């Protein structure tokens, strides 16, 4: 009951915050310029048709009335139309599913591997495992995401060529590792579908998880070292409890709390920042929607993108707050 009341209270705070954020973003998007300016400036442009389009998109109204009309439609399920008169809801939600599937897999893998490496580095402090983990994390931090993505893509192309030269091909002649979106492939049966998606998701997943893995491993190492030096852990050791039990029963759960916070904040950042990775691997996800909306000064398409990303950040932080009570019994929810 306390947990339900806590979630409802957080939602009561988050919803007004999200509404204020949408209003500010709508003002900024409207101030970016006239979305139909390029069409108006074309030689021989039909100004009457452009005026009809502007009226249909309500671009001839004031910003504030337009915002409340957009908000009313948004809350009722009508997210408006893009400049190309395509339903924003269909375009954004379809792209969101593509990006979410990529990011959730990459972030979960980054979290699991980062936490494991961080724990090992903390337990083996200043030893070979710690030095290797530190060097790997700093290397990944120093490399831009687009550089990691391009290196992986070039490696996959050369690997596919080498395997093909050996006379080996993937299922039904498809390459072992795909360097483009799975949408570009045709599937012939369940086995081909599995190979197709594994091969297509492998490279972008590794590119997205690389920097996140570095962050999680360093945070987990620092948090684990701090927890291992607390009084209750020293007391547990003094009682003769086995080292493995001390680490995983007494220290590990509390050391996860900062990493849970980082995961909730990082998830929204990675979801919104997957633009570069998607462009390198030709994925039609939220990155493509963002680029299209910005290039066209498309207000409603851009607002759909912003609201969906903002809602994801709110939900991720709410889940992280609930996880605090699970990880640390000293934290009381309610």
C-alpha positions in Angstrom: 0.0 0.0 0.0 2.9 2.4 0.8 4.5 1.6 -2.5 1.3 2.3 -4.4 0.8 5.6 -2.6 4.4 6.5 -3.3 4.1 5.8 -7.0 0.9 7.9 -7.2 2.6 10.8 -5.4 5.6 10.7 -7.8 3.2 10.6 -10.8 1.4 13.6 -9.3 4.6 15.5 -9.3 5.9 14.2 -12.6 2.9 14.9 -14.8 2.8 18.7 -14.1 6.6 18.8 -14.6 6.2 17.1 -17.9 3.4 19.5 -18.9 5.6 22.6 -18.1 8.4 21.0 -20.1 6.1 20.5 -23.1 5.0 24.1 -23.0 8.6 25.4 -22.8 9.7 23.1 -25.6 6.7 24.1 -27.8 7.6 27.8 -27.4 11.2 27.0 -28.4 10.1 24.9 -31.4 7.8 27.7 -32.5 10.6 30.2 -32.2 12.8 28.2 -34.5 11.0 29.6 -37.6 8.3 29.0 -40.1 8.2 25.3 -41.1 6.8 26.3 -44.5 9.4 29.0 -45.2 11.3 26.8 -47.7 8.1 26.0 -49.6 7.1 29.7 -49.7 10.5 30.7 -51.2 10.4 28.2 -54.0 10.1 29.7 -57.5 6.5 29.3 -58.7 5.2 28.1 -55.4 1.4 28.0 -55.0 1.0 30.4 -52.2 -2.7 29.6 -51.9 -2.0 25.9 -51.4 0.7 26.8 -48.8 -1.8 29.0 -47.0 -4.3 26.2 -46.9 -1.6 23.8 -45.5 -0.6 26.4 -42.9 -4.3 26.7 -41.8 -4.7 23.0 -41.7 -1.6 22.7 -39.5 -2.9 25.8 -37.5 0.4 27.6 -38.2 -1.5 30.8 -38.8 -2.6 31.0 -35.1 -0.8 32.3 -32.1 1.7 30.1 -30.2 -0.3 29.8 -27.0 -3.6 28.8 -28.6 -1.8 26.4 -30.9 -0.1 24.8 -27.9 -3.4 24.2 -26.0 -5.0 22.8 -29.2 -2.0 20.5 -29.6 -2.1 19.5 -25.9 -5.9 18.7 -26.1 -5.4 16.6 -29.1 -2.3 14.9 -27.7 -4.1 13.9 -24.5 -7.0 12.5 -26.6 -4.7 10.4 -28.7 -4.4 12.8 -31.7 -0.7 13.8 -31.9 -1.3 15.9 -35.0 0.3 15.7 -38.4 3.8 16.4 -39.7 4.6 18.9 -42.4 4.3 16.0 -44.9 0.7 15.4 -43.5 1.8 12.0 -42.0 0.3 11.0 -38.6 2.8 11.9 -35.9 1.7 9.1 -33.6 2.3 6.3 -36.1 5.7 7.7 -37.2 7.0 8.4 -33.7 5.8 5.2 -32.0 7.1 3.0 -34.8 10.5 4.6 -34.6 10.4 4.4 -30.8 9.8 0.7 -30.9 12.9 0.3 -33.1 15.1 2.4 -30.9 13.8 1.1 -27.6 14.5 -2.5 -28.7 18.0 -1.5 -29.4 18.7 0.6 -26.3 17.1 -1.7 -23.7 19.2 -4.6 -24.9 22.4 -2.6 -25.0 21.7 -1.0 -21.6 20.9 -4.3 -19.8 24.0 -5.9 -21.2 26.1 -2.8 -20.3 24.6 -2.8 -16.8 25.2 -6.5 -16.1 28.7 -6.6 -17.5 29.6 -3.2 -16.0 28.4 -4.2 -12.5 30.3 -7.5 -12.7 33.5 -5.8 -13.9 33.2 -3.1 -11.3 32.8 -5.6 -8.4 35.8 -7.6 -9.6 37.9 -4.4 -9.9 36.9 -3.3 -6.4 37.6 -6.6 -4.8 40.9 -6.9 -6.7 41.9 -3.3 -6.2 45.2 -2.2 -7.6 45.8 -5.7 -9.1 45.9 -6.8 -12.7 42.1 -7.1 -13.1 41.6 -3.6 -11.7 44.2 -2.1 -14.0 42.7 -3.8 -17.1 39.1 -2.7 -16.2 40.3 0.8 -15.6 42.2 1.0 -18.9 39.3 -0.4 -20.8 36.8 2.0 -19.2 39.1 5.0 -20.0 39.6 3.8 -23.5 35.8 3.6 -24.1 35.3 6.9 -22.5 37.8 8.5 -24.8 36.4 7.1 -28.0 33.4 9.0 -29.5 30.3 6.8 -30.2 30.5 7.4 -33.9 34.2 6.2 -33.9 33.2 3.0 -32.1 30.3 2.4 -34.5 32.5 3.0 -37.6 35.3 0.7 -36.3 32.7 -2.1 -35.5 31.1 -1.6 -38.9 34.4 -1.8 -40.8 35.5 -4.8 -38.8 32.2 -6.6 -39.6 32.6 -5.8 -43.3 36.1 -7.3 -43.4 35.0 -10.3 -41.3 32.1 -11.0 -43.7 34.4 -10.8 -46.7 36.9 -13.1 -45.0 34.3 -15.7 -44.1 32.8 -15.5 -47.6 36.3 -16.1 -49.1 36.5 -19.3 -47.0 33.3 -20.4 -48.7 31.1 -20.0 -45.6 27.9 -18.0 -45.6 25.2 -17.3 -43.1 21.8 -18.9 -43.1 20.2 -18.7 -46.6 23.1 -16.8 -47.9 22.8 -13.8 -45.6 26.0 -12.3 -44.1 26.9 -13.5 -40.6 26.9 -9.9 -39.3 24.6 -7.3 -40.7 25.8 -3.7 -41.0 22.3 -2.2 -41.7 18.8 -2.2 -40.3 17.0 -5.6 -40.1 14.2 -4.0 -42.1 16.4 -4.4 -45.2 16.3 -8.2 -45.0 13.7 -10.7 -46.0 13.1 -13.6 -43.6 12.3 -17.1 -44.7 11.3 -19.1 -41.7 11.9 -18.8 -38.0 15.6 -19.7 -38.1 16.3 -17.1 -40.7 14.4 -14.5 -38.7 16.5 -15.3 -35.6 19.8 -15.1 -37.5 18.7 -11.9 -39.2 17.9 -10.0 -36.0 20.9 -11.3 -34.0 23.2 -10.2 -36.9 21.5 -6.9 -37.3 21.4 -6.0 -33.6 24.9 -7.1 -32.7 27.0 -4.1 -33.9 24.7 -1.2 -32.9 24.1 -2.9 -29.5 27.9 -3.1 -28.9 28.3 0.5 -30.0 25.6 1.8 -27.7 26.6 -0.3 -24.7 30.3 0.6 -24.9 30.2 4.0 -23.2 27.5 2.9 -20.8 29.5 -0.1 -19.8 32.5 2.2 -19.0 30.3 4.4 -16.8 28.6 1.5 -14.9 31.9 -0.3 -14.2 33.5 2.9 -12.8 30.5 3.8 -10.7 30.2 0.2 -9.4 33.9 0.1 -8.5 33.8 3.3 -6.6 30.5 2.4 -4.8 31.8 -1.0 -4.0 35.0 0.3 -2.6 33.1 2.7 -0.4 30.8 0.0 0.8 33.6 -2.4 1.6 35.1 0.1 3.9 32.0 0.7 6.0 31.7 -0.4 9.6 29.0 -3.0 9.1 31.2 -4.8 6.4 34.2 -4.7 8.7 32.1 -6.1 11.5 30.8 -8.9 9.3 34.4 -9.8 8.4 35.4 -9.7 12.1 32.7 -12.3 12.9 34.3 -14.7 10.5 31.8 -14.6 7.7 33.1 -15.9 4.4 34.5 -13.2 2.0 32.0 -14.2 -0.7 29.0 -13.8 1.7 30.4 -10.5 2.9 30.7 -9.2 -0.7 27.4 -10.5 -2.2 25.1 -10.5 0.9 26.2 -7.4 2.8 28.0 -5.1 0.4 26.7 -5.8 -3.1 23.1 -4.7 -2.7 24.0 -1.3 -1.1 26.7 -0.7 -3.7 24.1 -1.0 -6.5 22.1 2.1 -5.4 24.3 4.7 -7.2 24.4 2.5 -10.3 20.6 2.3 -10.2 20.5 6.1 -10.2 22.9 6.3 -13.1 21.0 3.7 -15.1 17.7 5.6 -14.8 19.3 8.9 -15.9 21.5 7.2 -18.6 18.6 5.3 -20.2 16.8 8.5 -21.3 20.1 10.0 -22.5 21.0 7.0 -24.5 17.5 6.6 -26.0 17.5 10.2 -27.2 21.2 10.2 -28.2 21.1 7.1 -30.4 21.0 9.4 -33.4 24.7 8.8 -34.4 24.6 5.0 -34.0 21.3 4.8 -36.0 22.7 6.9 -38.8 25.9 4.8 -39.1 23.9 1.6 -39.3 21.0 3.0 -41.3 18.3 2.4 -38.7 14.9 4.1 -39.0 14.5 4.8 -35.3 14.1 7.9 -33.1 17.4 9.3 -34.5 16.0 9.4 -38.0 12.8 11.0 -36.7 14.8 13.7 -34.8 17.0 14.5 -37.9 13.9 14.7 -40.1 12.0 16.9 -37.7 14.9 19.3 -37.2 15.8 19.6 -40.8 12.2 20.3 -41.7 11.4 22.5 -38.7 8.5 20.2 -38.2 6.9 21.3 -34.9 4.4 18.5 -34.2 6.8 15.7 -35.2 9.5 17.2 -33.0 7.0 17.6 -30.1 6.0 14.0 -30.4 9.6 13.0 -30.2 10.2 15.2 -27.1 7.2 14.1 -25.2 7.9 10.4 -25.8 11.6 10.8 -24.6 10.5 12.9 -21.7 7.9 10.3 -20.6 10.5 7.6 -20.8 12.9 9.6 -18.6 10.1 10.1 -16.0 9.2 6.4 -16.0 12.9 5.3 -15.8 13.4 7.6 -12.7 10.3 6.3 -11.1 11.4 2.7 -11.5 14.8 3.6 -10.1 13.2 5.2 -7.0 11.1 2.1 -6.4 14.3 -0.1 -6.8 15.9 1.9 -3.9 13.5 0.3 -1.4 14.3 -3.2 -2.8 18.1 -2.7 -2.7 18.3 -1.1 0.7 15.8 -2.0 3.4 16.8 1.2 5.3 15.0 3.2 2.6 11.3 3.3 3.5 8.9 3.9 0.7 5.8 5.8 1.8 
